[in-house]
Structure formats: structure tokens, C-alpha cells
Amino acid sequence: MSGTNSSQGGLTRRSFLKTTGAVAGAAGVVGVSSMLSSVAVTEAHAEGAAAVDGEQVFRTSCRGNCGSRCPQEVVVRDGKVVRTTAAQLPGEDNVRRRLCVKGYTQPQRLYEPDRLKYPMKRVGWSPESPNGEQRGNDEWERISWDEAIETVSAEIGRIMKEHGPSSVALWTSYGSNNVLNGTSAGFMSVAYGRFITSTGITVLGASADYAQLKTQMSDLAVTGNDCADIANSKTIMAWGGNPAEAYIHDWQFVCEAREKGAKLITIDPQYTASAMHSDIYVPIRPGTDGALMLGMANYIIENDLIDYDFMKQKTVSPLLIKEDGTYFRMSDLGVEPTEGPINPYTGMPSIIDPNVVWDSAANGPVMAAMASDPELLGSFEVEGVSVQTVYQKTKDSITEYTVEKAAEICDLPVETVEMLAKTYATEGPVAVLTYQGIGHHVNSHHNYKNLSLIGALTGNAGKPGAMLFRAYGTSMPTNSQEFMLGKVALNICGMYLPQIIETKKWAGNDLDIRMLFCTNGNMLSCESGRVKLIEAVKKVDCIVCADVNMTDTARFADILLPVTHAYETEDFDGGGSTPFPTYYHKVVDPHYECKTDLEIMRLIADKLGMGEIYAKSDEEFLRAIIDTPANIQGGCGYDDFHKGELVKNYAFTEKVLVDTFEKTPTQRLQYYIEKPMPRNNFGQEIADYERIPHYEHANEAYWENPLREKYPLMGCSEHPKYHVHSQCAHTPWLRELEPEPLLKVNASDAKERGIEQGDVVKVYNDHGYAVLKALVTEGIKPGVVSIPHGWQQEQFVEGHTQDLTSIQMNDFVSNSAFYDFLCEVEKYQ
């Protein structure tokens, strides 16, 4: 290959982009046609396609990991994908027809310059000489698939034999949740789940977003309302979220509500596009949202703005708890529990043991469902057991967070806190749109309990227009047993990798990770604590990365395996942003030498003598997963999807538009966690406050931190509309619109440091640094700076956004803390 040799005889990163990309730097200007001229024609697939004027139109979906998975119509001409648009949805559902700029540029992503085309090996690596310190040097040599599979399989076999199966770890994130090729939850797919559960290798899962995923979705089990319900709201609070740019599916319903007179309030340290359209903008100090919520709660309580009927009948407030924090149940009164429906995950019957309240009408304990007037406050003696209500325990625990204290912590006027509390309590129904903006500090998981509390106090949940949380669709049920051939041995948050590499221990047991198989994510760009993670990955024997593109994580691999784009794959995902499950029709055959994850794992399994674990064909696996009796009866079988028509999820009914709390263990709105269990249990002590609404300062980015004498600025990030995390980092049209990362800094902070618009600056702290241009603006709170999320290392002058972040997590939820750092900024010399 002319022009691709490095001094070591391999490919450099620069020459890789120059010679293997399908587009030069100007391609974003001249359009898709010139991009396609150098791309080999591949076969288009007629299934699921309609022919129009010599073109084939396919129905499929975007596979960006924003969670939307928007239905698309993709046009193929002469075997090449030439354009895409949002798919027409039938009837009244067409109001949900939306596609963002990232979706429209997916054809470019299919052919974009950093697409991985064939297997490669890092120059200088061998099993006998890993040379881990050389990882990231961007020097590659092309190898055949035979050599790649032979090498990877041999390393898996050797390491499992010499060090045990747990020494091989699959490291994943959120890139794709498909049933054949994704890795939802780290193991929920045919490709990886069957291998993991057959061998006993370790799973290293994502930490991003786990403040919300664990606390709201798992522990509290409060799902929230459908996005269309926003249109029924009288007040909308964009609290840390920016729907105008980051979630266009919701913005249309925000606008609909506004046209009917709804008030829009944005609470955010950054003056976003949503803030620009708001009636009220509240520039809160980063990481203090929980204190604001508790200050609002106390104002609501003190001013008697409580919805008492809702508190008594629809929330856990009157439920009695014992001194050990567990619920007082009918079994404590001598009533034997009964068996309920079979738990589909355990195969065992559920246990029905009803909760108890103190009923004022009966002047004693009564089954919660039978009480006529349960007490909200009080401590009682029942059968010799001391009990109190959930609300009593909660109210007592939050008294210190007065309006005045909350205002001080949040750097807001007292009047603003009072206004927000009064508005929330009296101008409902209220929709709160958080997305992930309030979930990226070490202390963030408490925010979801606190928000549930103010929703419970005011009745702003479980009603039309009262959106406590935004539901992320109703997933169509599938047969997940096809993913499992045993049990997952170890499923650990990947952010613990440095700790495991250093100690060779996990939870008191030996764990010596020698090999990382990275897939379904770009962890070295999109997880916090990047410097420590890189130090760790340099110490293992072998790193394999299977991906669509050359990413920051791929750059630190030893073996690169090119994976197919969504348009080149047939697959399925039961969820998405619309009532229509995500069926990926294969639009064109894989370009270059790319293979699906399942193809790759079949080849590896064959080499290891384990080919029987993938004995079914892709279609047979899809049928086994999709064709449950309920799905077939509901008109959602494999054949229904495969023929190319849009198929509506029978589980998506009017009933799911508004959260009824039926999925919670108590069938009530929960802000109390009876038995708090950590996501990763390694013997840590669990504080009692994990049960209840609570506030504590962030780990690093809090105002009183003495470290602010050295690093006075609070750092944070944002999700710009031209990125889907790092998936579109090199898409030409998007980079034309947004050529480079910019550090957003307040004009007063810039002036103090002699920084002017467009200056190249260095932002740094004890973790690391990044060098990039400054965007001087009044649109960010003084004392705060922001770097957009999703850029790759070579797109910065030096350093990286995540080099500024810490490996520190909350050990209860194991969450990345992208916004929890302090820093200083200076002009770059």
C-alpha cells in the first residue's frame, strides 16, 4: 500500500485516515456523491425494500447510542447507500417522526474516513512481547482474518488455561443493544452472552449514567411518562437537560405545551438553547441539584403545599418501617405470605407479603391497601416492635436543608428557590426533563430519590402531564434465554479496572486480568478517569478491539477487528423512541472486510473447539428470540418484521403513556429504598442514608473544597447536537458544522486570565490536561468551564477532555463522574 509505511513498517494514524478513508477533507463540502465514487459496489438486499425509479428504499434504524434508534428509510442506488430520511409512521404515530442531524449523516458514517476496513495488528506486539507501553502509538500493519482469528483465539485459550477464565475480560459500554450483536448490560446478546456464559470470562460493564440507571430505574423502579405526555404539562422544567438540541423527540412536545400556555424553566449552569427559549433561567452551581430539591421539599412542607391524598394513597410515605430500615409487613402481624406470579428471571414464584400502615380510622396497623386514612407522620409500637412512617424518617433527615441553606449551596437567591418550590407545587402538572445532566457527579444518584420526594409531596407524578422522569420507551418482550448458556461469573464496572490491575484482587478474591476484549463502546473516550484507565490497559498482555471505527479505545489495542455498520447487518432491538420496535434490515452487504460481532465470535469459538454454542443460524436465533407465543399473538413475530413493514409494539398501549407505579415493589411512587444493595459488592459498608433522600457534596467539584485555591474553576461537559458520544467524531458534514472542540468559559473568568475569543488555552488539574481553543461567552455561570463530550484525542491540540476527570466513583452505584472536577485555565504557550 503506497504511502502507508511507518519507520516501523506499519500504518500510522495519519496515513490510516489519509489512505483508507473513503473521503478526503473536502468531502463534507462536496457531498455524498464524491464520497461514494471510491467505494466498491456491494450487493443491495431486496428484502424489506421498495424499488422506486431505479433506487431501493429500505426500512431500518439509526444505531446511535443516544437510545432513540429512530426508524429510517435508507435509499440504495447501484449498491451504494446515498441518502436517508425519517421513516413515515402510520396514523397518529407519525407525530413521533423525527430524525436528528446525526441520523441524516449515517450514510457518511458508513463511508467516513476513520472506518475500520480490515483486521490490523499493532506494530511491535506479539504474545511473547506485549510492549504495553507502546500502546497508542498509532502504528499498524494489515493482517488477514485468518491470522487475526488465530491470534485472538490462541491468546484467549492460553490465558484461560494459564490464569483461569476470569483473566479474560470483555469490556463494553452502550454502542449497540441489539439481540445478535450488541452487549446490553455487558452480556445480553447472542454473540457475546453465549460465549461469556459458556466460558466464565469476566464482564467489565459501563459506569456512565449509572447514577440514574441504578437509583431511578432499578432501586426506585419508577419508569416515568412517555415523551408525548409533555404536551399535557402546564410547567416544564429542563433540569440539567437540553431537549432543544440533545433530544429533539421531546422538544416538539415542549413546543406544543408552550403553544398552549405552559411555562418553561431551565435549571442549568450553562445557557443552552433550551434556556434561550425559557421563561425562567436558573444558573445553578454544578453538582448541587440535590440540595435545591431538598430546599424545595422543605418549603413545600413548611408552607403546607402538600397533596395529602396523593401522599397517602399513591406513595410509600405512610408505609411503616422498622428500626433496621425494612418494611413492617403483614407477616410481622402473623399473616403468612402467599405465592404470587412466577418471576421470569428466576423461574421462582414471587412472594406476596403486603405492607402495613397505621390507620387513623382504626387507630392501629392495617394492610396498606385496606386502610381508609393512613397516617403520614408518626412513630408507633406494634406487637412490641418500634416503627415509624417512611415520611417521618425522611422529613426528619432533611430538616437541615432549609431554603436559605439550599440557596447558599446552589449560589442562588433565596427568592429563586422559593419561586421554584411554589411553582412546582402549585402550577402543575409539571414535567421534569433531566436526561443525564444531573447524573454526572459522584453524589448524583441521590438526586433521583430527592426528585421522587418532591414529586410525591406535590402529586407531580403518575398523572397526565406530571412527568417525574422521562420514560425511555416500552420495549417489546423477547426471549433473553437465548443469550445465556449458564450464568455470568463476574460482572464488574469497568472503572474498577485500575484497582484490579494493581491489586490482582476483587472482593477479596484473586482476579488477574490479562486480556481485554473491547467492544460496543469507546471507553477510553467516554468514561471518566481516562489517565488511570490508560495506565491500566498498558499492563495487560493482550487487547482486542472490535469496532466500526478507529476510536480512542481502538488506538490502544493490539488487534483490531472491523465490525459492520447497522446498514450492513440484520438485527433486532425491542426498544426505541417510537412504538415501533427496532428491526434492522440488511441494506447492503458489509463493505471492505467487515464482519458482524456474531460472525467474529463464531470464528473464535470454532478455533477454541466451542462451535456448538452458535449452532443456529442468524435467522434461527432471531426467530428463537422474537417468536415468543405472546409476540406472535400480538402480531410481532419474526416474519412480521422481516417482510419489511413497520410493526407496532403490541405492548405499547395508552396505559404506558403515564407511569402508574405498577412496576415498583410497593405499587406506589417510591423515594425510599428498603434494602439498598450496591451495584458491585466488594464488602463496602452501606450507609443508612442510601435508603432515603439525601444530599452530600460532590467528590471534587464543590465550592468549599480547599483544592479550589489551586484549581478555582468547576469543570463540566455537555452533549452537543453534532455528536452521539464519540460515534460521529469524524463524520465530515458534522465536522464542517463543528470543526473542533471549544472550551466554554465565562467572559469575566477569561478577562481575569487574559484570554480572548479564539485563544488556544490549556485547561489542567492534577489528573491531566487538554489544549483547545476558547469560546468566551456570557452563556455559562462564572466560575464554571465546559468542554463538549465526544471528541477524540487527535482532535484536541493536546490532551483530552477525560484526562481532566477522576477515576473516583460512588461505590454504591459505580457511576462515571464526568462533571466532578476542578481545574484552572491559562493561555497555551
DOFIBA-481789 format. One line per 5 residues: for each residue x, y, z of C-alpha. Coordinates in steps of 0.25 Angstrom, whole numbers, plus 5000, padded with zeros to 4 digits. Each point is the difference from the previous one (the first is absolute). Example, Ala and Ser with C-alpha at 12.3 -4.5 7.8 and 13.67 -1.06 7.14 Angstrom:
REM residues 2
5049/4982/5031 ~ 5006/5014/4998
//
This chain:
REM residues 829
5000/5000/5000 ~ 5007/5012/4995 ~ 5002/5011/5010 ~ 4996/4993/5012 ~ 5013/4995/5006
5006/5005/5013 ~ 5014/4999/5004 ~ 4996/4987/5007 ~ 4994/4995/4987 ~ 4985/5002/5004
4989/5010/4999 ~ 5000/5013/5008 ~ 4987/5006/5005 ~ 5002/5012/4990 ~ 5002/4991/4988
4989/4991/5004 ~ 4990/5011/4999 ~ 5006/5005/4988 ~ 5001/4987/4992 ~ 4989/4991/5005
4989/5010/5001 ~ 4989/5002/4990 ~ 5000/5015/5000 ~ 5011/5011/5000 ~ 4999/5012/5009
4991/5007/4990 ~ 4990/4989/4998 ~ 4991/5007/5011 ~ 4999/5012/4990 ~ 4998/4993/4987
4990/4990/5006 ~ 4997/4985/5000 ~ 5001/4997/4985 ~ 5015/5003/5000 ~ 5002/4992/5012
4993/4988/4993 ~ 5009/5000/4988 ~ 5011/4993/5006 ~ 4992/4990/5007 ~ 4998/4986/4995
4986/4996/4996 ~ 4994/4990/5009 ~ 4987/4992/4999 ~ 4987/5006/5004 ~ 4990/4992/5006
4986/4999/4995 ~ 4993/4995/5013 ~ 4994/5012/5007 ~ 5002/5009/4988 ~ 4991/5007/4990
5005/5004/4986 ~ 4998/5014/4996 ~ 5006/5006/4987 ~ 5011/4990/5000 ~ 5003/5002/5015
4997/4991/5011 ~ 4994/5005/5013 ~ 5003/4992/5013 ~ 4994/5002/5013 ~ 5010/4999/5012
5004/5008/5011 ~ 5011/5009/5005 ~ 5009/4993/5010 ~ 5006/5012/5007 ~ 5001/4998/5015
4991/5011/5004 ~ 4989/4990/5003 ~ 4991/5005/4989 ~ 5002/4990/4989 ~ 4992/5008/4990
4993/4993/4989 ~ 5006/5003/4987 ~ 4998/4998/4985 ~ 5013/4998/4993 ~ 5002/5002/4985
5009/4991/4992 ~ 5005/5003/4986 ~ 5009/4991/4992 ~ 5004/4992/5013 ~ 5003/5013/5008
4993/5007/5011 ~ 4997/5014/4995 ~ 4991/5006/5010 ~ 4990/4998/5012 ~ 4988/5007/5006
4991/4998/5011 ~ 4990/4988/4998 ~ 4986/5004/4998 ~ 4992/4994/5012 ~ 4985/4996/4998
4988/5008/5005 ~ 5001/5009/5013 ~ 5014/4994/5003 ~ 5006/5008/4989 ~ 5001/5011/5010
5012/4993/5005 ~ 5007/5000/4986 ~ 5014/5007/5004 ~ 5014/4998/4995 ~ 5011/5009/5005
5013/5004/4992 ~ 5008/4988/5005 ~ 4989/4991/4994 ~ 5000/5008/4987 ~ 5015/4998/4999
5000/4985/5002 ~ 5003/4997/4985 ~ 5013/5008/5002 ~ 5003/4992/5013 ~ 4999/4988/4991
5012/5005/4991 ~ 5007/5010/5010 ~ 5015/5002/5001 ~ 5002/4992/5013 ~ 4992/4988/4996
5008/4987/5003 ~ 5001/4992/4988 ~ 5008/4987/5002 ~ 5007/4994/5012 ~ 5013/5006/5005
5010/4997/5010 ~ 5008/5011/5008 ~ 5015/5000/4995 ~ 5009/4994/5011 ~ 4990/4992/5007
5000/4985/5002 ~ 4995/4990/5010 ~ 5015/4998/5005 ~ 5003/5015/5000 ~ 4987/5009/5003
5008/5013/5001 ~ 4988/5006/5007 ~ 5007/5014/5002 ~ 5000/5001/4985 ~ 4984/4999/4999
4994/5013/4994 ~ 5012/5002/4990 ~ 4991/4999/4988 ~ 5008/4991/4992 ~ 4993/4988/4994
5002/4989/4990 ~ 4989/4994/4992 ~ 4998/4985/5003 ~ 4990/4989/4994 ~ 4988/4996/5007
5006/4986/5002 ~ 5012/5006/5007 ~ 4991/5009/5008 ~ 4991/4989/5005 ~ 5011/4990/5002
5008/5010/5009 ~ 4988/5005/5008 ~ 4995/4985/5002 ~ 5014/4996/5004 ~ 5001/5011/5010
4986/4997/5006 ~ 5004/4985/5001 ~ 5014/5003/5006 ~ 4995/5010/5010 ~ 4988/4992/5005
5009/4987/5001 ~ 5011/5007/5008 ~ 4993/5010/5008 ~ 4985/4996/5000 ~ 4988/5004/4992
4998/5013/5009 ~ 5013/5005/4995 ~ 4994/5003/4986 ~ 4990/5012/5001 ~ 4990/5005/4990
5000/5016/5002 ~ 4987/5006/4995 ~ 4991/5012/5000 ~ 4988/5005/4993 ~ 5003/5000/4985
4989/4991/4996 ~ 4989/4992/5007 ~ 4997/4990/4989 ~ 4996/4986/5003 ~ 5010/4993/4991
5012/5010/5000 ~ 4998/5010/5012 ~ 5004/4998/5014 ~ 4989/5006/5008 ~ 5004/4999/5015
5013/4995/4995 ~ 4995/4986/4996 ~ 4986/5001/4995 ~ 5002/4995/4985 ~ 5002/4987/4993
5014/5004/4995 ~ 5006/5003/5014 ~ 4990/4994/5010 ~ 5002/4986/4996 ~ 5015/5001/5000
5000/5007/5013 ~ 4991/4990/5007 ~ 5007/4988/4994 ~ 5014/5004/5004 ~ 4999/5008/5013
5008/5012/4995 ~ 4998/5013/5007 ~ 4991/5011/4995 ~ 5004/5014/5002 ~ 4988/5009/4999
4997/5015/4998 ~ 5000/5010/5011 ~ 4994/5011/4992 ~ 4986/5004/5004 ~ 4999/4990/5012
4996/5011/5010 ~ 4987/5000/4993 ~ 5000/4986/4994 ~ 5002/4993/5014 ~ 4992/5010/5009
4988/5005/4992 ~ 4998/4988/4990 ~ 5005/4988/5009 ~ 4999/5004/5015 ~ 4988/5009/4999
4994/4993/4988 ~ 4993/5013/4996 ~ 4999/5000/4985 ~ 4994/5014/4997 ~ 4990/5004/4989
5001/4999/4985 ~ 5007/5012/4993 ~ 4986/5004/4993 ~ 4994/5003/5013 ~ 5009/5012/5002
4989/5007/4991 ~ 4990/4999/5012 ~ 5009/5007/5010 ~ 4998/5014/5005 ~ 5014/5002/5005
5013/4994/4994 ~ 5013/4999/5007 ~ 5012/4997/4991 ~ 5009/4996/5012 ~ 5014/4998/4995
4994/4995/4987 ~ 5000/5008/4987 ~ 4989/4994/4991 ~ 5000/5011/4990 ~ 5014/4994/4995
5002/4987/5007 ~ 4986/4993/4999 ~ 4992/5005/4988 ~ 4990/4990/5002 ~ 4995/5007/5013
5002/5014/4995 ~ 4988/4999/4991 ~ 4991/4997/5012 ~ 5007/5011/5008 ~ 4996/5010/4989
4986/4994/4999 ~ 4998/5002/5015 ~ 5006/5014/4999 ~ 4990/5004/4989 ~ 4989/4996/5010
5006/5009/5010 ~ 5010/4992/5008 ~ 5011/5006/5007 ~ 5014/4995/4997 ~ 5011/5001/5011
5015/4996/4997 ~ 5009/4997/5012 ~ 5014/4998/4995 ~ 5014/5006/5002 ~ 5000/5002/4985
4991/5010/4992 ~ 4996/4989/4990 ~ 4990/5001/4988 ~ 4989/4995/5009 ~ 5004/5011/5010
4999/5011/4989 ~ 4985/4996/4997 ~ 4997/4999/5015 ~ 4991/5010/5008 ~ 5010/4998/5012
5014/4996/5000 ~ 5007/4995/5013 ~ 5015/5000/5000 ~ 5003/4990/5010 ~ 5013/4996/5006
5005/4986/4994 ~ 4997/4988/5009 ~ 4991/5007/5009 ~ 4986/4996/4994 ~ 4997/4990/5012
5001/5012/5010 ~ 4991/5008/4992 ~ 4990/4989/4999 ~ 5000/4998/5016 ~ 4999/5015/5002
4988/5000/4991 ~ 4994/4988/5008 ~ 5002/5007/5013 ~ 4993/5013/4994 ~ 4988/4991/4995
4999/4993/5014 ~ 5001/5013/5008 ~ 4990/5008/4991 ~ 4990/4988/5000 ~ 5000/4998/4985
4999/4985/5001 ~ 4991/4991/4992 ~ 4995/4992/5012 ~ 4991/4990/4993 ~ 5011/4997/4990
5011/4998/5011 ~ 4991/4991/5008 ~ 4994/4991/4988 ~ 5011/5001/4989 ~ 5013/5001/5007
5008/4992/5010 ~ 4999/5011/5010 ~ 4991/4994/5010 ~ 5006/4986/5000 ~ 5006/4995/5013
5015/4997/5001 ~ 5007/4993/5012 ~ 5012/5005/5007 ~ 5009/4992/4990 ~ 4994/5008/4988
4992/4988/4995 ~ 4985/5001/4998 ~ 4990/4995/5010 ~ 4992/4990/4993 ~ 4988/4991/5003
5009/4989/5003 ~ 5004/5008/5012 ~ 4986/4999/5004 ~ 5000/4985/4999 ~ 4993/4999/4986
5008/4990/4991 ~ 5005/5005/4987 ~ 4994/4994/4987 ~ 5006/4997/4987 ~ 4998/5009/4988
5003/4999/4985 ~ 5013/4993/4995 ~ 5012/5010/4999 ~ 5004/4998/4986 ~ 5015/5003/5003
5001/4990/5012 ~ 4989/4990/4996 ~ 4995/5000/5014 ~ 4987/5005/5006 ~ 5000/5014/5005
4996/5002/5015 ~ 4988/5009/5004 ~ 5002/5006/5014 ~ 4992/5013/5000 ~ 5005/5013/5006
4993/5006/5013 ~ 4996/5014/5003 ~ 4995/5006/5013 ~ 4985/5003/4997 ~ 4995/5012/5008
4985/4995/4998 ~ 5004/4986/5006 ~ 5010/5006/5010 ~ 5009/4989/4996 ~ 5008/4992/4990
4993/4996/4987 ~ 5004/4994/4987 ~ 5004/5012/4991 ~ 4990/4997/4989 ~ 4988/4999/5010
5003/5013/5008 ~ 4990/5011/4999 ~ 5008/5011/5006 ~ 5015/4997/5002 ~ 5009/5009/5009
5011/5007/4993 ~ 5008/5003/5012 ~ 5002/4993/5013 ~ 5008/4990/5008 ~ 4992/4988/5005
5002/4987/5008 ~ 4994/4988/4993 ~ 5001/4986/5006 ~ 5011/5004/5008 ~ 5008/5006/4988
5003/5015/4999 ~ 4996/5005/4986 ~ 4999/5013/4993 ~ 4995/5005/4987 ~ 5009/5002/4988
4996/5014/4999 ~ 5003/5003/5015 ~ 5014/4994/4998 ~ 5002/5008/4987 ~ 4995/5013/5006
5009/4999/5012 ~ 5012/4997/4991 ~ 4999/5012/4991 ~ 4997/5011/5010 ~ 5014/5007/4999
4997/5003/4985 ~ 4992/5013/5002 ~ 4997/5009/4989 ~ 5012/5009/5005 ~ 5010/4989/5000
4996/4994/4987 ~ 5001/5014/4994 ~ 5014/5002/5006 ~ 5005/4986/4994 ~ 4994/5002/4987
5004/5015/4999 ~ 4986/5005/4997 ~ 4991/5010/5006 ~ 4991/4995/5011 ~ 4989/5006/4992
5003/4991/4988 ~ 5000/4987/5009 ~ 4986/5005/5006 ~ 4995/5003/4986 ~ 5004/4986/4994
4994/4993/5012 ~ 4987/5008/4999 ~ 4999/4998/4985 ~ 5003/4985/5001 ~ 4989/4999/5011
4989/5009/4994 ~ 5002/5001/4985 ~ 4999/4986/4996 ~ 4999/4990/4994 ~ 5015/5002/4999
5010/4992/4990 ~ 5014/4999/5005 ~ 5010/4997/4989 ~ 5013/4996/5005 ~ 5006/4990/4990
5014/4998/5006 ~ 5004/5014/5003 ~ 4998/4998/5015 ~ 5007/4986/5001 ~ 5015/5003/4997
5005/5003/5014 ~ 5005/4990/5010 ~ 4988/5005/5009 ~ 4990/4999/4989 ~ 4992/4988/5003
4993/5007/5012 ~ 4994/5010/4990 ~ 4990/4989/4995 ~ 4995/4997/5014 ~ 4999/5015/5003
4992/5003/4987 ~ 4991/4988/5004 ~ 4997/5006/5013 ~ 4996/5014/4995 ~ 4991/4992/4990
4994/4992/5011 ~ 4997/5013/5008 ~ 4993/5007/4989 ~ 4994/4989/4992 ~ 5008/5004/4988
5001/4985/4995 ~ 4991/4989/4995 ~ 4991/5010/4993 ~ 4998/5006/4986 ~ 5011/5011/4999
5006/4997/5013 ~ 5013/4994/4996 ~ 5010/4997/5011 ~ 5009/4993/4991 ~ 5000/4998/4985
4997/4985/4996 ~ 5010/4994/4989 ~ 4989/4993/4992 ~ 4993/4987/5002 ~ 5009/4988/4996
4994/4988/4993 ~ 5002/4988/5008 ~ 5010/4990/4995 ~ 5005/4986/5003 ~ 5013/5004/5007
5003/4986/5004 ~ 5007/4998/4986 ~ 5011/5009/5005 ~ 5003/4991/5012 ~ 5007/4986/5001
5003/5002/5014 ~ 5002/5011/5010 ~ 5009/5012/4999 ~ 5012/4998/5009 ~ 5004/5014/5003
4993/5013/4995 ~ 5008/5012/5005 ~ 5000/5014/4997 ~ 5012/5003/4990 ~ 5004/5012/5008
5006/4990/5011 ~ 5010/4995/4990 ~ 5012/5008/5005 ~ 4997/4995/5014 ~ 4999/4986/4995
5013/5001/4992 ~ 5007/5006/5012 ~ 4996/4990/5011 ~ 4996/4988/4991 ~ 4988/4999/5009
4985/5002/5000 ~ 4991/4999/5012 ~ 5011/4993/5008 ~ 5002/4989/4989 ~ 5012/4999/4990
4997/5006/4986 ~ 5011/5002/4991 ~ 4995/5006/4987 ~ 5010/4997/4988 ~ 4991/5003/4988
4990/5010/4996 ~ 4990/4998/4989 ~ 4994/5014/4998 ~ 4987/5001/4992 ~ 4987/5008/4999
5006/5013/5006 ~ 5012/5010/5000 ~ 5003/4999/5015 ~ 5014/5008/4999 ~ 4992/5012/4994
4986/4999/5007 ~ 5003/4995/5014 ~ 5007/5009/5011 ~ 5013/4998/5006 ~ 5007/4998/4986
5014/5002/5005 ~ 4999/4989/5010 ~ 4993/4991/4991 ~ 5011/5001/4989 ~ 5010/4997/5011
4992/4987/5003 ~ 4999/4996/4985 ~ 5014/5001/4998 ~ 5003/4989/5010 ~ 4992/4988/4994
5005/4990/4991 ~ 4991/5002/4988 ~ 4989/5010/4996 ~ 4990/4997/4989 ~ 4990/5010/4995
4988/4997/4991 ~ 4994/5013/4994 ~ 4995/5007/4988 ~ 5010/5012/5001 ~ 5014/5003/5005
4997/5006/5014 ~ 5008/5004/5012 ~ 4998/4986/5005 ~ 5004/4994/4987 ~ 5013/5007/5000
5004/4993/5013 ~ 4997/4986/4994 ~ 5010/4990/4995 ~ 4990/4993/4991 ~ 4989/5008/4992
4988/4993/4995 ~ 4991/5008/4990 ~ 4985/4999/5003 ~ 4988/5003/4992 ~ 4992/5012/5000
4985/4999/5003 ~ 4996/5001/4985 ~ 5009/4987/4997 ~ 4993/4992/5011 ~ 4987/4993/5002
4996/5001/5015 ~ 4990/5004/5010 ~ 4998/5009/5012 ~ 4986/5000/5007 ~ 5001/5014/5005
5002/5014/4994 ~ 4994/5014/5000 ~ 4987/4996/4993 ~ 4989/4989/5002 ~ 5007/4992/4988
5011/4990/5005 ~ 5013/5002/4993 ~ 5002/4990/4989 ~ 5013/5001/4992 ~ 4998/4996/4986
5013/4997/4993 ~ 5001/5011/4990 ~ 5014/4996/4993 ~ 5010/4990/5002 ~ 5011/5003/5009
5010/5009/4994 ~ 5015/4998/5000 ~ 5004/4987/5009 ~ 4990/5004/5011 ~ 4993/4989/5007
4988/5000/5011 ~ 5004/4997/5014 ~ 4992/4987/4999 ~ 5009/4996/4988 ~ 5012/5003/5008
4996/4992/5012 ~ 4996/4988/4992 ~ 5014/5000/4994 ~ 5007/5002/5013 ~ 4991/4989/5006
5003/4990/4989 ~ 5015/5002/5002 ~ 4998/4997/5015 ~ 4992/4988/4997 ~ 4987/5006/5005
4993/5002/4987 ~ 4987/4993/5005 ~ 4997/5012/5009 ~ 4996/5007/4987 ~ 4993/4988/4993
4988/5008/4995 ~ 5001/5009/4988 ~ 4997/5015/5002 ~ 4986/4999/4995 ~ 4998/4988/5010
5005/5008/5011 ~ 4991/5012/4997 ~ 4988/4991/4999 ~ 5003/4994/5013 ~ 5002/5014/5007
4988/5007/4993 ~ 4990/4989/4998 ~ 4994/4998/5014 ~ 4985/4996/5001 ~ 4996/5014/5005
5008/5007/4989 ~ 4994/4991/4989 ~ 4986/5002/5005 ~ 5003/5015/5001 ~ 5004/5001/4985
5015/5002/5004 ~ 5006/4987/4995 ~ 5013/4999/4992 ~ 4992/4998/4986 ~ 4992/5013/5003
5013/5008/5002 ~ 5008/4993/4989 ~ 4990/5003/4989 ~ 5004/5015/5001 ~ 4987/5006/5005
5000/5009/5013 ~ 4995/4991/5011 ~ 4994/5007/5012 ~ 5004/4995/5014 ~ 4987/4994/5006
5005/5003/5014 ~ 5000/5015/4997 ~ 4986/5004/5004 ~ 4993/5012/5005 ~ 5003/4995/5014
5015/5001/4999 ~ 5000/5015/4997 ~ 4998/5004/5015 ~ 5008/4993/5011 ~ 4991/4992/5009
5011/4995/5009 ~ 4995/4986/4998 ~ 5015/4995/4997 ~ 5004/5005/5014 ~ 5001/4989/5011
4989/5008/5008 ~ 4992/5004/4988 ~ 5002/5014/5005 ~ 5009/5012/4997 ~ 5013/4997/5007
5010/5009/5006 ~ 5005/4990/5010 ~ 5009/4988/4998 ~ 4997/4989/5010 ~ 5012/4992/4997
5011/5008/4994 ~ 5010/4990/4993 ~ 5012/5006/4992 ~ 5001/4997/4986 ~ 5014/4994/5002
5001/4993/5014 ~ 5014/4999/5004 ~ 4998/5001/5015 ~ 4998/5015/5001 ~ 4991/5006/5012
4986/5005/4995 ~ 4996/5013/5007 ~ 4986/5001/5005 ~ 4998/5013/4992 ~ 5000/4991/4987
4986/4997/5004 ~ 4995/5014/5000 ~ 5000/5013/4993 ~ 5014/5007/5003 ~ 5010/5010/4996
5015/5000/5001 ~ 5010/5008/4993 ~ 5006/4995/4987 ~ 5014/4993/5001 ~ 5008/5011/4995
4992/5011/4993 ~ 4994/5007/5013 ~ 5002/5014/5003 ~ 5006/4998/5014 ~ 5010/4990/4995
5014/5006/5005 ~ 5006/4995/4986 ~ 4993/5012/4994 ~ 5011/5008/5005 ~ 5008/4993/4989
4989/4997/4990 ~ 4989/5010/5002 ~ 4992/4996/4988 ~ 4989/4990/5000 ~ 5000/4991/4988
4989/4994/4992 ~ 4996/4995/4987 ~ 4988/5000/4990 ~ 4994/4991/4989 ~ 5001/5009/4987
4990/4997/4989 ~ 5011/4996/4990 ~ 5004/4988/5009 ~ 4995/4987/5004 ~ 5010/4998/5011
5012/4996/4991 ~ 4993/4993/4989 ~ 5000/5012/4990 ~ 5013/5005/5004 ~ 5005/5000/4986
4988/5002/4991 ~ 5004/5010/4990 ~ 4987/5008/4999 ~ 4999/5001/5015 ~ 5014/5004/5002
4998/5011/4989 ~ 4989/5006/5009 ~ 5008/4998/5013 ~ 5015/4998/4996 ~ 5006/4999/5014
4998/5000/5015 ~ 4999/5013/5007 ~ 5001/5003/5015 ~ 4988/5009/5004 ~ 5005/5010/5010
4993/5012/5007 ~ 5004/5013/4995 ~ 5004/5005/5014 ~ 5008/4988/5002 ~ 5007/5001/4987
5003/5015/5002 ~ 5006/4997/5014 ~ 5010/4990/4992 ~ 5003/5009/4988 ~ 4992/4990/4991
4994/5005/4988 ~ 4990/4994/4990 ~ 5007/4989/4992 ~ 5012/4999/5008 ~ 5006/4987/5001
5000/4996/5015 ~ 5004/4989/5010 ~ 4990/4995/5010 ~ 5007/4992/5010 ~ 5000/4994/5014
5007/4988/5008 ~ 4993/4990/4991 ~ 5005/5005/4987 ~ 4997/5011/4989 ~ 4994/5003/4987
5004/5011/4990 ~ 4990/5006/4991 ~ 4994/5014/4996 ~ 4992/5009/5009 ~ 4985/5004/4998
4999/5012/5008 ~ 4985/5002/5004 ~ 4990/5005/5010 ~ 4993/4987/4998 ~ 5006/4992/5011
5000/5003/5015 ~ 5012/5008/5005 ~ 5010/4990/5007 ~ 4996/4989/4990 ~ 5006/4995/4987
4995/4989/4991 ~ 5006/4991/4989 ~ 4991/4993/4991 ~ 4999/4985/5000 ~ 5003/4990/4989
5013/5006/4994 ~ 5012/4990/4997 ~ 5014/5002/5005 ~ 5006/5005/4986 ~ 4989/5011/5000
5006/5007/5011 ~ 5013/5008/4999 ~ 5005/4992/5011 ~ 4993/4991/5011 ~ 4986/4996/5002
4987/5004/5007 ~ 5000/4987/5008 ~ 5015/5003/5004 ~ 4994/5010/5010 ~ 4990/4991/5007
5002/4990/5011 ~ 4999/4985/5002 ~ 4993/5003/5013 ~ 4985/4994/5000 ~ 4989/4999/5010
5003/4985/5005 ~ 4985/4998/5001 ~ 4996/5003/4986 ~ 5013/4999/4993 ~ 4998/5012/4991
5009/5008/4991 ~ 5001/5015/5005 ~ 5003/5008/4987 ~ 4997/5013/5007 ~ 5006/4998/5013
5014/5007/4998 ~ 5007/5013/5004 ~ 5009/5007/4990 ~ 5008/5012/4996 ~ 5001/5007/4986
5012/5007/4994 ~ 5004/5005/4986 ~ 5008/4989/4994 ~ 5014/5003/4997
//
